[in-house]
Amino acid sequence: MHSIVSLISGRGSNFEAIYKAAQAKSWDVRFTGLIANQPEAKGLALAKSVGIPTAVIDHRAYPSREAFDRALMQQIDAFSADLVVLAGF
């Protein structure tokens, strides 16, 4: 089984499509987390509703792209995923 962390920015429609396909087709995957770069991203609610842990790494809170990237990588590592899916990120 592969573990997946998904990154989104907004509605989460790409994440939703991937998640639903994984469920419908019985893919051998487990979603270990969803990360959004905007606290108001609507896709966070979907992930929470199906029990997927979520995190927000707001890019506006960091002084540089490098600082944001470091924080993002730390959160990705914390979710211990085999795969990172950029679902509209």
PDB file of N, CA, C and O in Angstrom:
ATOM      1  N   MET A   1       0.846  -1.182   0.000  1.00  0.00           N
ATOM      2  CA  MET A   1       0.000   0.000   0.000  1.00  0.00           C
ATOM      3  C   MET A   1       0.888   1.241   0.000  1.00  0.00           C
ATOM      4  O   MET A   1       1.858   1.333   0.752  1.00  0.00           O
ATOM      5  N   HIS A   2       0.539   2.175  -0.846  1.00  0.00           N
ATOM      6  CA  HIS A   2       1.250   3.452  -0.906  1.00  0.00           C
ATOM      7  C   HIS A   2       0.493   4.494  -0.097  1.00  0.00           C
ATOM      8  O   HIS A   2      -0.738   4.524  -0.092  1.00  0.00           O
ATOM      9  N   SER A   3       1.236   5.337   0.577  1.00  0.00           N
ATOM     10  CA  SER A   3       0.614   6.440   1.307  1.00  0.00           C
ATOM     11  C   SER A   3       0.803   7.724   0.513  1.00  0.00           C
ATOM     12  O   SER A   3       1.836   7.942  -0.121  1.00  0.00           O
ATOM     13  N   ILE A   4      -0.227   8.571   0.566  1.00  0.00           N
ATOM     14  CA  ILE A   4      -0.263   9.791  -0.246  1.00  0.00           C
ATOM     15  C   ILE A   4      -0.532  10.996   0.632  1.00  0.00           C
ATOM     16  O   ILE A   4      -1.384  10.958   1.520  1.00  0.00           O
ATOM     17  N   VAL A   5       0.204  12.066   0.374  1.00  0.00           N
ATOM     18  CA  VAL A   5      -0.144  13.380   0.902  1.00  0.00           C
ATOM     19  C   VAL A   5      -0.465  14.245  -0.315  1.00  0.00           C
ATOM     20  O   VAL A   5       0.251  14.214  -1.316  1.00  0.00           O
ATOM     21  N   SER A   6      -1.531  15.004  -0.220  1.00  0.00           N
ATOM     22  CA  SER A   6      -1.978  15.836  -1.334  1.00  0.00           C
ATOM     23  C   SER A   6      -1.826  17.303  -0.966  1.00  0.00           C
ATOM     24  O   SER A   6      -2.081  17.696   0.172  1.00  0.00           O
ATOM     25  N   LEU A   7      -1.408  18.113  -1.936  1.00  0.00           N
ATOM     26  CA  LEU A   7      -1.265  19.553  -1.746  1.00  0.00           C
ATOM     27  C   LEU A   7      -2.305  20.264  -2.596  1.00  0.00           C
ATOM     28  O   LEU A   7      -2.453  19.977  -3.784  1.00  0.00           O
ATOM     29  N   ILE A   8      -3.030  21.202  -1.973  1.00  0.00           N
ATOM     30  CA  ILE A   8      -4.064  21.954  -2.684  1.00  0.00           C
ATOM     31  C   ILE A   8      -3.906  23.444  -2.401  1.00  0.00           C
ATOM     32  O   ILE A   8      -3.172  23.851  -1.501  1.00  0.00           O
ATOM     33  N   SER A   9      -4.613  24.245  -3.191  1.00  0.00           N
ATOM     34  CA  SER A   9      -4.629  25.693  -2.965  1.00  0.00           C
ATOM     35  C   SER A   9      -6.029  26.248  -2.758  1.00  0.00           C
ATOM     36  O   SER A   9      -6.196  27.255  -2.071  1.00  0.00           O
ATOM     37  N   GLY A  10      -7.018  25.622  -3.328  1.00  0.00           N
ATOM     38  CA  GLY A  10      -8.351  26.227  -3.293  1.00  0.00           C
ATOM     39  C   GLY A  10      -9.466  25.245  -3.016  1.00  0.00           C
ATOM     40  O   GLY A  10      -9.549  24.654  -1.940  1.00  0.00           O
ATOM     41  N   ARG A  11     -10.327  25.083  -4.018  1.00  0.00           N
ATOM     42  CA  ARG A  11     -11.530  24.259  -3.841  1.00  0.00           C
ATOM     43  C   ARG A  11     -11.234  22.807  -3.534  1.00  0.00           C
ATOM     44  O   ARG A  11     -12.022  22.135  -2.869  1.00  0.00           O
ATOM     45  N   GLY A  12     -10.117  22.324  -4.008  1.00  0.00           N
ATOM     46  CA  GLY A  12      -9.797  20.920  -3.776  1.00  0.00           C
ATOM     47  C   GLY A  12     -10.486  19.980  -4.741  1.00  0.00           C
ATOM     48  O   GLY A  12     -10.606  18.787  -4.462  1.00  0.00           O
ATOM     49  N   SER A  13     -10.944  20.497  -5.878  1.00  0.00           N
ATOM     50  CA  SER A  13     -11.681  19.653  -6.826  1.00  0.00           C
ATOM     51  C   SER A  13     -10.797  18.554  -7.416  1.00  0.00           C
ATOM     52  O   SER A  13     -11.275  17.445  -7.656  1.00  0.00           O
ATOM     53  N   ASN A  14      -9.527  18.841  -7.650  1.00  0.00           N
ATOM     54  CA  ASN A  14      -8.626  17.796  -8.149  1.00  0.00           C
ATOM     55  C   ASN A  14      -8.403  16.732  -7.082  1.00  0.00           C
ATOM     56  O   ASN A  14      -8.420  15.538  -7.381  1.00  0.00           O
ATOM     57  N   PHE A  15      -8.196  17.160  -5.844  1.00  0.00           N
ATOM     58  CA  PHE A  15      -8.057  16.205  -4.741  1.00  0.00           C
ATOM     59  C   PHE A  15      -9.315  15.355  -4.618  1.00  0.00           C
ATOM     60  O   PHE A  15      -9.230  14.136  -4.466  1.00  0.00           O
ATOM     61  N   GLU A  16     -10.470  15.986  -4.683  1.00  0.00           N
ATOM     62  CA  GLU A  16     -11.737  15.258  -4.564  1.00  0.00           C
ATOM     63  C   GLU A  16     -11.852  14.184  -5.641  1.00  0.00           C
ATOM     64  O   GLU A  16     -12.253  13.055  -5.357  1.00  0.00           O
ATOM     65  N   ALA A  17     -11.502  14.535  -6.875  1.00  0.00           N
ATOM     66  CA  ALA A  17     -11.583  13.570  -7.978  1.00  0.00           C
ATOM     67  C   ALA A  17     -10.625  12.400  -7.750  1.00  0.00           C
ATOM     68  O   ALA A  17     -10.981  11.246  -7.989  1.00  0.00           O
ATOM     69  N   ILE A  18      -9.420  12.698  -7.292  1.00  0.00           N
ATOM     70  CA  ILE A  18      -8.438  11.642  -7.031  1.00  0.00           C
ATOM     71  C   ILE A  18      -8.911  10.757  -5.883  1.00  0.00           C
ATOM     72  O   ILE A  18      -8.840   9.531  -5.971  1.00  0.00           O
ATOM     73  N   TYR A  19      -9.390  11.371  -4.817  1.00  0.00           N
ATOM     74  CA  TYR A  19      -9.864  10.618  -3.657  1.00  0.00           C
ATOM     75  C   TYR A  19     -11.035   9.707  -4.047  1.00  0.00           C
ATOM     76  O   TYR A  19     -11.053   8.528  -3.692  1.00  0.00           O
ATOM     77  N   LYS A  20     -12.001  10.251  -4.769  1.00  0.00           N
ATOM     78  CA  LYS A  20     -13.165   9.453  -5.172  1.00  0.00           C
ATOM     79  C   LYS A  20     -12.773   8.315  -6.109  1.00  0.00           C
ATOM     80  O   LYS A  20     -13.305   7.210  -5.998  1.00  0.00           O
ATOM     81  N   ALA A  21     -11.846   8.574  -7.029  1.00  0.00           N
ATOM     82  CA  ALA A  21     -11.381   7.516  -7.929  1.00  0.00           C
ATOM     83  C   ALA A  21     -10.685   6.410  -7.138  1.00  0.00           C
ATOM     84  O   ALA A  21     -10.879   5.226  -7.414  1.00  0.00           O
ATOM     85  N   ALA A  22      -9.881   6.798  -6.161  1.00  0.00           N
ATOM     86  CA  ALA A  22      -9.186   5.809  -5.333  1.00  0.00           C
ATOM     87  C   ALA A  22     -10.179   4.930  -4.583  1.00  0.00           C
ATOM     88  O   ALA A  22      -9.973   3.723  -4.455  1.00  0.00           O
ATOM     89  N   GLN A  23     -11.249   5.533  -4.090  1.00  0.00           N
ATOM     90  CA  GLN A  23     -12.272   4.775  -3.372  1.00  0.00           C
ATOM     91  C   GLN A  23     -13.068   3.882  -4.323  1.00  0.00           C
ATOM     92  O   GLN A  23     -13.284   2.705  -4.035  1.00  0.00           O
ATOM     93  N   ALA A  24     -13.497   4.432  -5.441  1.00  0.00           N
ATOM     94  CA  ALA A  24     -14.340   3.692  -6.385  1.00  0.00           C
ATOM     95  C   ALA A  24     -13.601   2.519  -7.028  1.00  0.00           C
ATOM     96  O   ALA A  24     -14.193   1.474  -7.296  1.00  0.00           O
ATOM     97  N   LYS A  25     -12.319   2.700  -7.269  1.00  0.00           N
ATOM     98  CA  LYS A  25     -11.549   1.666  -7.956  1.00  0.00           C
ATOM     99  C   LYS A  25     -10.718   0.815  -6.994  1.00  0.00           C
ATOM    100  O   LYS A  25      -9.913  -0.013  -7.420  1.00  0.00           O
ATOM    101  N   SER A  26     -10.923   1.028  -5.701  1.00  0.00           N
ATOM    102  CA  SER A  26     -10.216   0.261  -4.661  1.00  0.00           C
ATOM    103  C   SER A  26      -8.701   0.274  -4.849  1.00  0.00           C
ATOM    104  O   SER A  26      -8.041  -0.759  -4.745  1.00  0.00           O
ATOM    105  N   TRP A  27      -8.160   1.465  -5.129  1.00  0.00           N
ATOM    106  CA  TRP A  27      -6.710   1.583  -5.237  1.00  0.00           C
ATOM    107  C   TRP A  27      -6.091   1.217  -3.901  1.00  0.00           C
ATOM    108  O   TRP A  27      -6.675   1.466  -2.847  1.00  0.00           O
ATOM    109  N   ASP A  28      -4.937   0.641  -3.949  1.00  0.00           N
ATOM    110  CA  ASP A  28      -4.218   0.245  -2.741  1.00  0.00           C
ATOM    111  C   ASP A  28      -3.400   1.434  -2.223  1.00  0.00           C
ATOM    112  O   ASP A  28      -2.170   1.410  -2.220  1.00  0.00           O
ATOM    113  N   VAL A  29      -4.118   2.471  -1.786  1.00  0.00           N
ATOM    114  CA  VAL A  29      -3.482   3.693  -1.291  1.00  0.00           C
ATOM    115  C   VAL A  29      -4.161   4.141  -0.001  1.00  0.00           C
ATOM    116  O   VAL A  29      -5.298   3.775   0.301  1.00  0.00           O
ATOM    117  N   ARG A  30      -3.422   4.938   0.734  1.00  0.00           N
ATOM    118  CA  ARG A  30      -3.941   5.527   1.970  1.00  0.00           C
ATOM    119  C   ARG A  30      -3.522   6.993   1.966  1.00  0.00           C
ATOM    120  O   ARG A  30      -2.348   7.305   1.767  1.00  0.00           O
ATOM    121  N   PHE A  31      -4.471   7.886   2.184  1.00  0.00           N
ATOM    122  CA  PHE A  31      -4.184   9.317   2.242  1.00  0.00           C
ATOM    123  C   PHE A  31      -3.772   9.660   3.672  1.00  0.00           C
ATOM    124  O   PHE A  31      -4.580   9.583   4.598  1.00  0.00           O
ATOM    125  N   THR A  32      -2.511  10.037   3.840  1.00  0.00           N
ATOM    126  CA  THR A  32      -1.997  10.331   5.181  1.00  0.00           C
ATOM    127  C   THR A  32      -2.126  11.801   5.545  1.00  0.00           C
ATOM    128  O   THR A  32      -1.967  12.166   6.710  1.00  0.00           O
ATOM    129  N   GLY A  33      -2.411  12.648   4.564  1.00  0.00           N
ATOM    130  CA  GLY A  33      -2.572  14.061   4.875  1.00  0.00           C
ATOM    131  C   GLY A  33      -2.904  14.895   3.663  1.00  0.00           C
ATOM    132  O   GLY A  33      -2.707  14.487   2.518  1.00  0.00           O
ATOM    133  N   LEU A  34      -3.412  16.075   3.950  1.00  0.00           N
ATOM    134  CA  LEU A  34      -3.705  17.069   2.921  1.00  0.00           C
ATOM    135  C   LEU A  34      -3.169  18.397   3.431  1.00  0.00           C
ATOM    136  O   LEU A  34      -3.437  18.789   4.566  1.00  0.00           O
ATOM    137  N   ILE A  35      -2.412  19.083   2.590  1.00  0.00           N
ATOM    138  CA  ILE A  35      -1.822  20.369   2.953  1.00  0.00           C
ATOM    139  C   ILE A  35      -2.352  21.430   2.006  1.00  0.00           C
ATOM    140  O   ILE A  35      -2.360  21.245   0.789  1.00  0.00           O
ATOM    141  N   ALA A  36      -2.794  22.542   2.574  1.00  0.00           N
ATOM    142  CA  ALA A  36      -3.246  23.688   1.783  1.00  0.00           C
ATOM    143  C   ALA A  36      -2.342  24.874   2.094  1.00  0.00           C
ATOM    144  O   ALA A  36      -1.834  25.003   3.208  1.00  0.00           O
ATOM    145  N   ASN A  37      -2.146  25.736   1.103  1.00  0.00           N
ATOM    146  CA  ASN A  37      -1.352  26.939   1.351  1.00  0.00           C
ATOM    147  C   ASN A  37      -2.235  28.156   1.632  1.00  0.00           C
ATOM    148  O   ASN A  37      -1.739  29.274   1.771  1.00  0.00           O
ATOM    149  N   GLN A  38      -3.532  27.930   1.713  1.00  0.00           N
ATOM    150  CA  GLN A  38      -4.471  29.002   2.038  1.00  0.00           C
ATOM    151  C   GLN A  38      -5.430  28.480   3.111  1.00  0.00           C
ATOM    152  O   GLN A  38      -6.066  27.444   2.916  1.00  0.00           O
ATOM    153  N   PRO A  39      -5.541  29.183   4.235  1.00  0.00           N
ATOM    154  CA  PRO A  39      -6.405  28.687   5.313  1.00  0.00           C
ATOM    155  C   PRO A  39      -7.878  28.587   4.929  1.00  0.00           C
ATOM    156  O   PRO A  39      -8.628  27.829   5.543  1.00  0.00           O
ATOM    157  N   GLU A  40      -8.294  29.342   3.922  1.00  0.00           N
ATOM    158  CA  GLU A  40      -9.695  29.319   3.498  1.00  0.00           C
ATOM    159  C   GLU A  40      -9.961  28.297   2.388  1.00  0.00           C
ATOM    160  O   GLU A  40     -11.061  28.264   1.836  1.00  0.00           O
ATOM    161  N   ALA A  41      -8.979  27.472   2.059  1.00  0.00           N
ATOM    162  CA  ALA A  41      -9.143  26.475   0.996  1.00  0.00           C
ATOM    163  C   ALA A  41     -10.292  25.523   1.334  1.00  0.00           C
ATOM    164  O   ALA A  41     -10.288  24.877   2.382  1.00  0.00           O
ATOM    165  N   LYS A  42     -11.256  25.449   0.449  1.00  0.00           N
ATOM    166  CA  LYS A  42     -12.453  24.647   0.690  1.00  0.00           C
ATOM    167  C   LYS A  42     -12.163  23.148   0.731  1.00  0.00           C
ATOM    168  O   LYS A  42     -12.904  22.390   1.356  1.00  0.00           O
ATOM    169  N   GLY A  43     -11.107  22.723   0.079  1.00  0.00           N
ATOM    170  CA  GLY A  43     -10.750  21.310   0.077  1.00  0.00           C
ATOM    171  C   GLY A  43     -10.391  20.765   1.451  1.00  0.00           C
ATOM    172  O   GLY A  43     -10.434  19.553   1.663  1.00  0.00           O
ATOM    173  N   LEU A  44     -10.039  21.638   2.386  1.00  0.00           N
ATOM    174  CA  LEU A  44      -9.725  21.195   3.747  1.00  0.00           C
ATOM    175  C   LEU A  44     -10.928  20.511   4.391  1.00  0.00           C
ATOM    176  O   LEU A  44     -10.779  19.510   5.092  1.00  0.00           O
ATOM    177  N   ALA A  45     -12.112  21.053   4.151  1.00  0.00           N
ATOM    178  CA  ALA A  45     -13.330  20.494   4.757  1.00  0.00           C
ATOM    179  C   ALA A  45     -13.594  19.077   4.259  1.00  0.00           C
ATOM    180  O   ALA A  45     -13.979  18.210   5.043  1.00  0.00           O
ATOM    181  N   LEU A  46     -13.391  18.833   2.971  1.00  0.00           N
ATOM    182  CA  LEU A  46     -13.602  17.487   2.435  1.00  0.00           C
ATOM    183  C   LEU A  46     -12.652  16.501   3.105  1.00  0.00           C
ATOM    184  O   LEU A  46     -13.072  15.435   3.555  1.00  0.00           O
ATOM    185  N   ALA A  47     -11.379  16.855   3.170  1.00  0.00           N
ATOM    186  CA  ALA A  47     -10.408  15.950   3.783  1.00  0.00           C
ATOM    187  C   ALA A  47     -10.784  15.654   5.231  1.00  0.00           C
ATOM    188  O   ALA A  47     -10.764  14.500   5.660  1.00  0.00           O
ATOM    189  N   LYS A  48     -11.121  16.685   5.973  1.00  0.00           N
ATOM    190  CA  LYS A  48     -11.505  16.491   7.374  1.00  0.00           C
ATOM    191  C   LYS A  48     -12.741  15.605   7.488  1.00  0.00           C
ATOM    192  O   LYS A  48     -12.835  14.780   8.397  1.00  0.00           O
ATOM    193  N   SER A  49     -13.687  15.773   6.569  1.00  0.00           N
ATOM    194  CA  SER A  49     -14.940  15.011   6.646  1.00  0.00           C
ATOM    195  C   SER A  49     -14.743  13.515   6.427  1.00  0.00           C
ATOM    196  O   SER A  49     -15.575  12.713   6.850  1.00  0.00           O
ATOM    197  N   VAL A  50     -13.653  13.137   5.772  1.00  0.00           N
ATOM    198  CA  VAL A  50     -13.383  11.714   5.542  1.00  0.00           C
ATOM    199  C   VAL A  50     -12.224  11.210   6.407  1.00  0.00           C
ATOM    200  O   VAL A  50     -11.705  10.115   6.190  1.00  0.00           O
ATOM    201  N   GLY A  51     -11.829  12.018   7.381  1.00  0.00           N
ATOM    202  CA  GLY A  51     -10.830  11.582   8.346  1.00  0.00           C
ATOM    203  C   GLY A  51      -9.380  11.708   7.928  1.00  0.00           C
ATOM    204  O   GLY A  51      -8.506  11.072   8.517  1.00  0.00           O
ATOM    205  N   ILE A  52      -9.115  12.523   6.917  1.00  0.00           N
ATOM    206  CA  ILE A  52      -7.737  12.733   6.482  1.00  0.00           C
ATOM    207  C   ILE A  52      -7.171  13.919   7.263  1.00  0.00           C
ATOM    208  O   ILE A  52      -7.764  14.998   7.256  1.00  0.00           O
ATOM    209  N   PRO A  53      -6.037  13.737   7.935  1.00  0.00           N
ATOM    210  CA  PRO A  53      -5.427  14.851   8.663  1.00  0.00           C
ATOM    211  C   PRO A  53      -5.070  15.997   7.713  1.00  0.00           C
ATOM    212  O   PRO A  53      -4.675  15.767   6.570  1.00  0.00           O
ATOM    213  N   THR A  54      -5.212  17.215   8.194  1.00  0.00           N
ATOM    214  CA  THR A  54      -4.948  18.385   7.363  1.00  0.00           C
ATOM    215  C   THR A  54      -3.954  19.317   8.040  1.00  0.00           C
ATOM    216  O   THR A  54      -3.758  19.278   9.255  1.00  0.00           O
ATOM    217  N   ALA A  55      -3.337  20.150   7.221  1.00  0.00           N
ATOM    218  CA  ALA A  55      -2.445  21.198   7.712  1.00  0.00           C
ATOM    219  C   ALA A  55      -2.525  22.369   6.750  1.00  0.00           C
ATOM    220  O   ALA A  55      -2.770  22.199   5.556  1.00  0.00           O
ATOM    221  N   VAL A  56      -2.315  23.553   7.287  1.00  0.00           N
ATOM    222  CA  VAL A  56      -2.244  24.760   6.464  1.00  0.00           C
ATOM    223  C   VAL A  56      -0.852  25.351   6.632  1.00  0.00           C
ATOM    224  O   VAL A  56      -0.419  25.639   7.748  1.00  0.00           O
ATOM    225  N   ILE A  57      -0.169  25.525   5.531  1.00  0.00           N
ATOM    226  CA  ILE A  57       1.119  26.213   5.503  1.00  0.00           C
ATOM    227  C   ILE A  57       0.890  27.437   4.621  1.00  0.00           C
ATOM    228  O   ILE A  57       1.052  27.380   3.402  1.00  0.00           O
ATOM    229  N   ASP A  58       0.514  28.535   5.254  1.00  0.00           N
ATOM    230  CA  ASP A  58       0.139  29.760   4.534  1.00  0.00           C
ATOM    231  C   ASP A  58       1.395  30.453   4.013  1.00  0.00           C
ATOM    232  O   ASP A  58       2.207  30.962   4.785  1.00  0.00           O
ATOM    233  N   HIS A  59       1.534  30.461   2.713  1.00  0.00           N
ATOM    234  CA  HIS A  59       2.730  31.039   2.095  1.00  0.00           C
ATOM    235  C   HIS A  59       2.919  32.512   2.443  1.00  0.00           C
ATOM    236  O   HIS A  59       4.040  33.019   2.406  1.00  0.00           O
ATOM    237  N   ARG A  60       1.839  33.196   2.777  1.00  0.00           N
ATOM    238  CA  ARG A  60       1.936  34.626   3.105  1.00  0.00           C
ATOM    239  C   ARG A  60       2.576  34.864   4.467  1.00  0.00           C
ATOM    240  O   ARG A  60       2.959  35.989   4.785  1.00  0.00           O
ATOM    241  N   ALA A  61       2.691  33.824   5.263  1.00  0.00           N
ATOM    242  CA  ALA A  61       3.248  33.958   6.613  1.00  0.00           C
ATOM    243  C   ALA A  61       4.772  33.821   6.647  1.00  0.00           C
ATOM    244  O   ALA A  61       5.374  33.916   7.717  1.00  0.00           O
ATOM    245  N   TYR A  62       5.393  33.602   5.503  1.00  0.00           N
ATOM    246  CA  TYR A  62       6.831  33.359   5.457  1.00  0.00           C
ATOM    247  C   TYR A  62       7.543  34.495   4.739  1.00  0.00           C
ATOM    248  O   TYR A  62       7.018  35.052   3.774  1.00  0.00           O
ATOM    249  N   PRO A  63       8.742  34.840   5.210  1.00  0.00           N
ATOM    250  CA  PRO A  63       9.461  35.981   4.632  1.00  0.00           C
ATOM    251  C   PRO A  63      10.044  35.712   3.249  1.00  0.00           C
ATOM    252  O   PRO A  63      10.374  36.647   2.519  1.00  0.00           O
ATOM    253  N   SER A  64      10.172  34.437   2.889  1.00  0.00           N
ATOM    254  CA  SER A  64      10.756  34.104   1.589  1.00  0.00           C
ATOM    255  C   SER A  64      10.194  32.784   1.088  1.00  0.00           C
ATOM    256  O   SER A  64       9.605  32.010   1.843  1.00  0.00           O
ATOM    257  N   ARG A  65      10.386  32.549  -0.189  1.00  0.00           N
ATOM    258  CA  ARG A  65       9.961  31.282  -0.785  1.00  0.00           C
ATOM    259  C   ARG A  65      10.719  30.115  -0.157  1.00  0.00           C
ATOM    260  O   ARG A  65      10.161  29.039   0.059  1.00  0.00           O
ATOM    261  N   GLU A  66      11.991  30.343   0.131  1.00  0.00           N
ATOM    262  CA  GLU A  66      12.806  29.293   0.732  1.00  0.00           C
ATOM    263  C   GLU A  66      12.271  28.901   2.114  1.00  0.00           C
ATOM    264  O   GLU A  66      12.225  27.717   2.449  1.00  0.00           O
ATOM    265  N   ALA A  67      11.872  29.884   2.907  1.00  0.00           N
ATOM    266  CA  ALA A  67      11.324  29.604   4.241  1.00  0.00           C
ATOM    267  C   ALA A  67      10.010  28.833   4.128  1.00  0.00           C
ATOM    268  O   ALA A  67       9.767  27.890   4.881  1.00  0.00           O
ATOM    269  N   PHE A  68       9.168  29.240   3.185  1.00  0.00           N
ATOM    270  CA  PHE A  68       7.911  28.526   2.950  1.00  0.00           C
ATOM    271  C   PHE A  68       8.187  27.088   2.519  1.00  0.00           C
ATOM    272  O   PHE A  68       7.570  26.153   3.030  1.00  0.00           O
ATOM    273  N   ASP A  69       9.107  26.915   1.586  1.00  0.00           N
ATOM    274  CA  ASP A  69       9.439  25.574   1.101  1.00  0.00           C
ATOM    275  C   ASP A  69       9.946  24.676   2.227  1.00  0.00           C
ATOM    276  O   ASP A  69       9.602  23.496   2.279  1.00  0.00           O
ATOM    277  N   ARG A  70      10.758  25.224   3.127  1.00  0.00           N
ATOM    278  CA  ARG A  70      11.252  24.434   4.266  1.00  0.00           C
ATOM    279  C   ARG A  70      10.097  23.977   5.155  1.00  0.00           C
ATOM    280  O   ARG A  70      10.034  22.815   5.556  1.00  0.00           O
ATOM    281  N   ALA A  71       9.191  24.895   5.457  1.00  0.00           N
ATOM    282  CA  ALA A  71       8.037  24.551   6.298  1.00  0.00           C
ATOM    283  C   ALA A  71       7.161  23.511   5.611  1.00  0.00           C
ATOM    284  O   ALA A  71       6.669  22.581   6.251  1.00  0.00           O
ATOM    285  N   LEU A  72       6.970  23.672   4.315  1.00  0.00           N
ATOM    286  CA  LEU A  72       6.167  22.722   3.552  1.00  0.00           C
ATOM    287  C   LEU A  72       6.803  21.333   3.577  1.00  0.00           C
ATOM    288  O   LEU A  72       6.111  20.337   3.785  1.00  0.00           O
ATOM    289  N   MET A  73       8.103  21.265   3.368  1.00  0.00           N
ATOM    290  CA  MET A  73       8.796  19.974   3.387  1.00  0.00           C
ATOM    291  C   MET A  73       8.720  19.320   4.765  1.00  0.00           C
ATOM    292  O   MET A  73       8.582  18.101   4.864  1.00  0.00           O
ATOM    293  N   GLN A  74       8.809  20.112   5.817  1.00  0.00           N
ATOM    294  CA  GLN A  74       8.695  19.549   7.163  1.00  0.00           C
ATOM    295  C   GLN A  74       7.319  18.916   7.370  1.00  0.00           C
ATOM    296  O   GLN A  74       7.205  17.849   7.973  1.00  0.00           O
ATOM    297  N   GLN A  75       6.278  19.579   6.868  1.00  0.00           N
ATOM    298  CA  GLN A  75       4.935  19.032   7.035  1.00  0.00           C
ATOM    299  C   GLN A  75       4.730  17.797   6.169  1.00  0.00           C
ATOM    300  O   GLN A  75       4.101  16.832   6.603  1.00  0.00           O
ATOM    301  N   ILE A  76       5.250  17.819   4.962  1.00  0.00           N
ATOM    302  CA  ILE A  76       5.171  16.632   4.101  1.00  0.00           C
ATOM    303  C   ILE A  76       5.849  15.455   4.796  1.00  0.00           C
ATOM    304  O   ILE A  76       5.300  14.354   4.840  1.00  0.00           O
ATOM    305  N   ASP A  77       7.038  15.688   5.336  1.00  0.00           N
ATOM    306  CA  ASP A  77       7.754  14.625   6.051  1.00  0.00           C
ATOM    307  C   ASP A  77       6.958  14.128   7.250  1.00  0.00           C
ATOM    308  O   ASP A  77       6.942  12.930   7.531  1.00  0.00           O
ATOM    309  N   ALA A  78       6.296  15.039   7.959  1.00  0.00           N
ATOM    310  CA  ALA A  78       5.515  14.666   9.145  1.00  0.00           C
ATOM    311  C   ALA A  78       4.354  13.739   8.786  1.00  0.00           C
ATOM    312  O   ALA A  78       3.949  12.912   9.604  1.00  0.00           O
ATOM    313  N   PHE A  79       3.819  13.869   7.578  1.00  0.00           N
ATOM    314  CA  PHE A  79       2.720  13.005   7.145  1.00  0.00           C
ATOM    315  C   PHE A  79       3.212  11.645   6.637  1.00  0.00           C
ATOM    316  O   PHE A  79       2.398  10.772   6.333  1.00  0.00           O
ATOM    317  N   SER A  80       4.513  11.459   6.543  1.00  0.00           N
ATOM    318  CA  SER A  80       5.123  10.163   6.193  1.00  0.00           C
ATOM    319  C   SER A  80       4.489   9.517   4.966  1.00  0.00           C
ATOM    320  O   SER A  80       4.002   8.389   5.036  1.00  0.00           O
ATOM    321  N   ALA A  81       4.496  10.217   3.870  1.00  0.00           N
ATOM    322  CA  ALA A  81       3.882   9.703   2.642  1.00  0.00           C
ATOM    323  C   ALA A  81       4.931   9.158   1.680  1.00  0.00           C
ATOM    324  O   ALA A  81       6.072   9.617   1.642  1.00  0.00           O
ATOM    325  N   ASP A  82       4.508   8.169   0.909  1.00  0.00           N
ATOM    326  CA  ASP A  82       5.349   7.651  -0.170  1.00  0.00           C
ATOM    327  C   ASP A  82       5.271   8.554  -1.395  1.00  0.00           C
ATOM    328  O   ASP A  82       6.246   8.713  -2.130  1.00  0.00           O
ATOM    329  N   LEU A  83       4.097   9.141  -1.601  1.00  0.00           N
ATOM    330  CA  LEU A  83       3.842   9.953  -2.790  1.00  0.00           C
ATOM    331  C   LEU A  83       3.284  11.312  -2.393  1.00  0.00           C
ATOM    332  O   LEU A  83       2.507  11.426  -1.446  1.00  0.00           O
ATOM    333  N   VAL A  84       3.691  12.338  -3.131  1.00  0.00           N
ATOM    334  CA  VAL A  84       3.136  13.680  -2.956  1.00  0.00           C
ATOM    335  C   VAL A  84       2.385  14.014  -4.233  1.00  0.00           C
ATOM    336  O   VAL A  84       2.958  14.010  -5.322  1.00  0.00           O
ATOM    337  N   VAL A  85       1.096  14.305  -4.091  1.00  0.00           N
ATOM    338  CA  VAL A  85       0.249  14.617  -5.240  1.00  0.00           C
ATOM    339  C   VAL A  85      -0.060  16.111  -5.227  1.00  0.00           C
ATOM    340  O   VAL A  85      -0.678  16.621  -4.292  1.00  0.00           O
ATOM    341  N   LEU A  86       0.375  16.800  -6.272  1.00  0.00           N
ATOM    342  CA  LEU A  86       0.086  18.226  -6.406  1.00  0.00           C
ATOM    343  C   LEU A  86      -1.259  18.360  -7.103  1.00  0.00           C
ATOM    344  O   LEU A  86      -1.336  18.380  -8.332  1.00  0.00           O
ATOM    345  N   ALA A  87      -2.303  18.448  -6.316  1.00  0.00           N
ATOM    346  CA  ALA A  87      -3.672  18.464  -6.839  1.00  0.00           C
ATOM    347  C   ALA A  87      -4.162  19.904  -6.954  1.00  0.00           C
ATOM    348  O   ALA A  87      -4.998  20.351  -6.169  1.00  0.00           O
ATOM    349  N   GLY A  88      -3.635  20.618  -7.936  1.00  0.00           N
ATOM    350  CA  GLY A  88      -4.013  22.013  -8.117  1.00  0.00           C
ATOM    351  C   GLY A  88      -3.168  22.968  -7.303  1.00  0.00           C
ATOM    352  O   GLY A  88      -3.531  24.133  -7.145  1.00  0.00           O
ATOM    353  N   PHE A  89      -2.059  22.501  -6.789  1.00  0.00           N
ATOM    354  CA  PHE A  89      -1.185  23.313  -5.946  1.00  0.00           C
ATOM    355  C   PHE A  89      -0.275  24.139  -6.814  1.00  0.00           C
ATOM    356  O   PHE A  89       0.546  24.898  -6.300  1.00  0.00           O
TER     357      PHE A  89
END
